[in-house]
Amino acid sequence: MLYYALVFFIVAIVAAALGFGGIAAGAASIAKILFFIFLVIFLVTLVMGLVRR
């Protein structure tokens, strides 16, 4: 999932450099959402791993 967030982030940077504002904003928002989902899943698995010990 972090891979997809990075891909959308790179797409947003390239689109912003080329002047496609709508595409850049859409890709940036998707990247942000995916990053936060990844972060939540990471924290949940970290806590679950600590609890099991």
N, CA, C and O atoms as CSV, one atom per row, in Angstrom:
chain,resi,resn,atom,element,x,y,z
A,1,MET,N,N,0.828,-1.189,0.000
A,1,MET,CA,C,0.000,0.000,0.000
A,1,MET,C,C,0.872,1.253,0.000
A,1,MET,O,O,0.536,2.255,-0.631
A,2,LEU,N,N,1.982,1.184,0.707
A,2,LEU,CA,C,2.886,2.327,0.694
A,2,LEU,C,C,3.444,2.542,-0.707
A,2,LEU,O,O,3.712,3.675,-1.105
A,3,TYR,N,N,3.619,1.465,-1.446
A,3,TYR,CA,C,4.089,1.555,-2.834
A,3,TYR,C,C,3.125,2.383,-3.675
A,3,TYR,O,O,3.548,3.245,-4.444
A,4,TYR,N,N,1.821,2.118,-3.528
A,4,TYR,CA,C,0.821,2.867,-4.294
A,4,TYR,C,C,0.790,4.333,-3.880
A,4,TYR,O,O,0.594,5.212,-4.720
A,5,ALA,N,N,0.981,4.601,-2.598
A,5,ALA,CA,C,1.029,5.993,-2.141
A,5,ALA,C,C,2.207,6.720,-2.774
A,5,ALA,O,O,2.081,7.873,-3.186
A,6,LEU,N,N,3.352,6.046,-2.851
A,6,LEU,CA,C,4.515,6.664,-3.471
A,6,LEU,C,C,4.312,6.865,-4.967
A,6,LEU,O,O,4.734,7.880,-5.522
A,7,VAL,N,N,3.665,5.901,-5.621
A,7,VAL,CA,C,3.396,6.036,-7.058
A,7,VAL,C,C,2.495,7.232,-7.327
A,7,VAL,O,O,2.777,8.025,-8.225
A,8,PHE,N,N,1.414,7.375,-6.561
A,8,PHE,CA,C,0.523,8.509,-6.758
A,8,PHE,C,C,1.213,9.824,-6.413
A,8,PHE,O,O,0.931,10.852,-7.028
A,9,PHE,N,N,2.117,9.799,-5.432
A,9,PHE,CA,C,2.869,11.004,-5.086
A,9,PHE,C,C,3.767,11.421,-6.248
A,9,PHE,O,O,3.845,12.606,-6.574
A,10,ILE,N,N,4.439,10.470,-6.871
A,10,ILE,CA,C,5.299,10.773,-8.014
A,10,ILE,C,C,4.468,11.270,-9.195
A,10,ILE,O,O,4.868,12.200,-9.895
A,11,VAL,N,N,3.306,10.643,-9.412
A,11,VAL,CA,C,2.411,11.106,-10.483
A,11,VAL,C,C,1.978,12.543,-10.223
A,11,VAL,O,O,1.904,13.347,-11.152
A,12,ALA,N,N,1.693,12.870,-8.966
A,12,ALA,CA,C,1.281,14.228,-8.619
A,12,ALA,C,C,2.408,15.223,-8.872
A,12,ALA,O,O,2.159,16.324,-9.363
A,13,ILE,N,N,3.635,14.855,-8.547
A,13,ILE,CA,C,4.769,15.760,-8.770
A,13,ILE,C,C,4.988,15.989,-10.261
A,13,ILE,O,O,5.203,17.122,-10.691
A,14,VAL,N,N,4.934,14.917,-11.051
A,14,VAL,CA,C,5.130,15.048,-12.494
A,14,VAL,C,C,4.004,15.874,-13.105
A,14,VAL,O,O,4.260,16.733,-13.949
A,15,ALA,N,N,2.766,15.626,-12.694
A,15,ALA,CA,C,1.636,16.376,-13.232
A,15,ALA,C,C,1.722,17.853,-12.849
A,15,ALA,O,O,1.378,18.726,-13.646
A,16,ALA,N,N,2.180,18.127,-11.636
A,16,ALA,CA,C,2.321,19.525,-11.219
A,16,ALA,C,C,3.422,20.215,-12.018
A,16,ALA,O,O,3.297,21.390,-12.364
A,17,ALA,N,N,4.501,19.488,-12.313
A,17,ALA,CA,C,5.589,20.075,-13.084
A,17,ALA,C,C,5.147,20.381,-14.517
A,17,ALA,O,O,5.616,21.345,-15.122
A,18,LEU,N,N,4.254,19.566,-15.051
A,18,LEU,CA,C,3.780,19.779,-16.410
A,18,LEU,C,C,2.590,20.736,-16.487
A,18,LEU,O,O,2.164,21.113,-17.579
A,19,GLY,N,N,2.059,21.123,-15.338
A,19,GLY,CA,C,0.992,22.117,-15.328
A,19,GLY,C,C,-0.418,21.553,-15.339
A,19,GLY,O,O,-1.368,22.286,-15.616
A,20,PHE,N,N,-0.577,20.280,-15.047
A,20,PHE,CA,C,-1.917,19.692,-14.992
A,20,PHE,C,C,-2.415,19.776,-13.553
A,20,PHE,O,O,-2.203,18.852,-12.768
A,21,GLY,N,N,-3.072,20.872,-13.205
A,21,GLY,CA,C,-3.474,21.124,-11.824
A,21,GLY,C,C,-4.479,20.135,-11.275
A,21,GLY,O,O,-4.331,19.661,-10.148
A,22,GLY,N,N,-5.502,19.816,-12.055
A,22,GLY,CA,C,-6.534,18.898,-11.568
A,22,GLY,C,C,-6.012,17.490,-11.342
A,22,GLY,O,O,-6.355,16.840,-10.355
A,23,ILE,N,N,-5.184,17.024,-12.263
A,23,ILE,CA,C,-4.616,15.683,-12.127
A,23,ILE,C,C,-3.662,15.632,-10.949
A,23,ILE,O,O,-3.644,14.652,-10.205
A,24,ALA,N,N,-2.872,16.676,-10.772
A,24,ALA,CA,C,-1.917,16.718,-9.662
A,24,ALA,C,C,-2.643,16.723,-8.321
A,24,ALA,O,O,-2.231,16.030,-7.390
A,25,ALA,N,N,-3.702,17.486,-8.217
A,25,ALA,CA,C,-4.452,17.542,-6.959
A,25,ALA,C,C,-5.114,16.208,-6.656
A,25,ALA,O,O,-5.132,15.764,-5.508
A,26,GLY,N,N,-5.657,15.570,-7.683
A,26,GLY,CA,C,-6.297,14.266,-7.478
A,26,GLY,C,C,-5.302,13.202,-7.064
A,26,GLY,O,O,-5.566,12.430,-6.142
A,27,ALA,N,N,-4.165,13.152,-7.731
A,27,ALA,CA,C,-3.148,12.159,-7.387
A,27,ALA,C,C,-2.568,12.424,-6.005
A,27,ALA,O,O,-2.279,11.483,-5.266
A,28,ALA,N,N,-2.396,13.682,-5.652
A,28,ALA,CA,C,-1.872,14.013,-4.326
A,28,ALA,C,C,-2.852,13.620,-3.230
A,28,ALA,O,O,-2.438,13.128,-2.180
A,29,SER,N,N,-4.133,13.829,-3.457
A,29,SER,CA,C,-5.108,13.451,-2.434
A,29,SER,C,C,-5.196,11.932,-2.294
A,29,SER,O,O,-5.338,11.425,-1.182
A,30,ILE,N,N,-5.113,11.203,-3.403
A,30,ILE,CA,C,-5.117,9.738,-3.324
A,30,ILE,C,C,-3.874,9.250,-2.587
A,30,ILE,O,O,-3.959,8.344,-1.759
A,31,ALA,N,N,-2.719,9.846,-2.884
A,31,ALA,CA,C,-1.485,9.456,-2.202
A,31,ALA,C,C,-1.572,9.723,-0.703
A,31,ALA,O,O,-1.101,8.921,0.104
A,32,LYS,N,N,-2.171,10.847,-0.333
A,32,LYS,CA,C,-2.302,11.181,1.080
A,32,LYS,C,C,-3.217,10.186,1.800
A,32,LYS,O,O,-2.906,9.740,2.904
A,33,ILE,N,N,-4.334,9.845,1.180
A,33,ILE,CA,C,-5.265,8.887,1.780
A,33,ILE,C,C,-4.602,7.528,1.944
A,33,ILE,O,O,-4.698,6.914,3.007
A,34,LEU,N,N,-3.926,7.050,0.892
A,34,LEU,CA,C,-3.264,5.755,0.972
A,34,LEU,C,C,-2.166,5.744,2.020
A,34,LEU,O,O,-1.973,4.738,2.701
A,35,PHE,N,N,-1.444,6.848,2.159
A,35,PHE,CA,C,-0.392,6.918,3.170
A,35,PHE,C,C,-0.972,6.810,4.573
A,35,PHE,O,O,-0.424,6.103,5.418
A,36,PHE,N,N,-2.075,7.505,4.826
A,36,PHE,CA,C,-2.662,7.444,6.162
A,36,PHE,C,C,-3.263,6.066,6.450
A,36,PHE,O,O,-3.211,5.596,7.587
A,37,ILE,N,N,-3.828,5.421,5.440
A,37,ILE,CA,C,-4.323,4.053,5.623
A,37,ILE,C,C,-3.164,3.126,5.960
A,37,ILE,O,O,-3.270,2.297,6.864
A,38,PHE,N,N,-2.046,3.266,5.226
A,38,PHE,CA,C,-0.866,2.468,5.510
A,38,PHE,C,C,-0.371,2.717,6.931
A,38,PHE,O,O,-0.008,1.777,7.638
A,39,LEU,N,N,-0.355,3.968,7.345
A,39,LEU,CA,C,0.129,4.313,8.680
A,39,LEU,C,C,-0.740,3.685,9.763
A,39,LEU,O,O,-0.214,3.171,10.750
A,40,VAL,N,N,-2.047,3.716,9.599
A,40,VAL,CA,C,-2.962,3.115,10.572
A,40,VAL,C,C,-2.758,1.605,10.632
A,40,VAL,O,O,-2.700,1.031,11.719
A,41,ILE,N,N,-2.650,0.962,9.478
A,41,ILE,CA,C,-2.442,-0.492,9.454
A,41,ILE,C,C,-1.105,-0.843,10.104
A,41,ILE,O,O,-1.015,-1.831,10.833
A,42,PHE,N,N,-0.076,-0.054,9.851
A,42,PHE,CA,C,1.227,-0.290,10.472
A,42,PHE,C,C,1.142,-0.188,11.987
A,42,PHE,O,O,1.673,-1.041,12.698
A,43,LEU,N,N,0.479,0.845,12.485
A,43,LEU,CA,C,0.368,1.015,13.934
A,43,LEU,C,C,-0.430,-0.110,14.580
A,43,LEU,O,O,-0.084,-0.573,15.667
A,44,VAL,N,N,-1.499,-0.554,13.916
A,44,VAL,CA,C,-2.307,-1.652,14.455
A,44,VAL,C,C,-1.480,-2.930,14.535
A,44,VAL,O,O,-1.509,-3.624,15.551
A,45,THR,N,N,-0.747,-3.244,13.477
A,45,THR,CA,C,0.065,-4.467,13.507
A,45,THR,C,C,1.206,-4.353,14.503
A,45,THR,O,O,1.594,-5.355,15.104
A,46,LEU,N,N,1.752,-3.159,14.693
A,46,LEU,CA,C,2.803,-2.968,15.686
A,46,LEU,C,C,2.271,-3.217,17.090
A,46,LEU,O,O,2.910,-3.906,17.885
A,47,VAL,N,N,1.113,-2.664,17.395
A,47,VAL,CA,C,0.506,-2.867,18.715
A,47,VAL,C,C,0.138,-4.331,18.912
A,47,VAL,O,O,0.349,-4.881,19.993
A,48,MET,N,N,-0.414,-4.970,17.875
A,48,MET,CA,C,-0.780,-6.386,17.989
A,48,MET,C,C,0.461,-7.254,18.231
A,48,MET,O,O,0.403,-8.220,18.993
A,49,GLY,N,N,1.569,-6.917,17.593
A,49,GLY,CA,C,2.805,-7.656,17.791
A,49,GLY,C,C,3.354,-7.485,19.202
A,49,GLY,O,O,3.899,-8.425,19.781
A,50,LEU,N,N,3.210,-6.283,19.753
A,50,LEU,CA,C,3.679,-6.037,21.126
A,50,LEU,C,C,2.795,-6.714,22.156
A,50,LEU,O,O,3.284,-7.166,23.191
A,51,VAL,N,N,1.489,-6.789,21.882
A,51,VAL,CA,C,0.539,-7.398,22.815
A,51,VAL,C,C,0.738,-8.916,22.854
A,51,VAL,O,O,0.616,-9.532,23.913
A,52,ARG,N,N,1.041,-9.513,21.709
A,52,ARG,CA,C,1.201,-10.975,21.662
A,52,ARG,C,C,2.416,-11.454,22.433
A,52,ARG,O,O,2.441,-12.596,22.891
A,53,ARG,N,N,3.410,-10.619,22.585
A,53,ARG,CA,C,4.591,-11.016,23.354
A,53,ARG,C,C,4.244,-10.981,24.798
A,53,ARG,O,O,5.087,-11.278,25.644
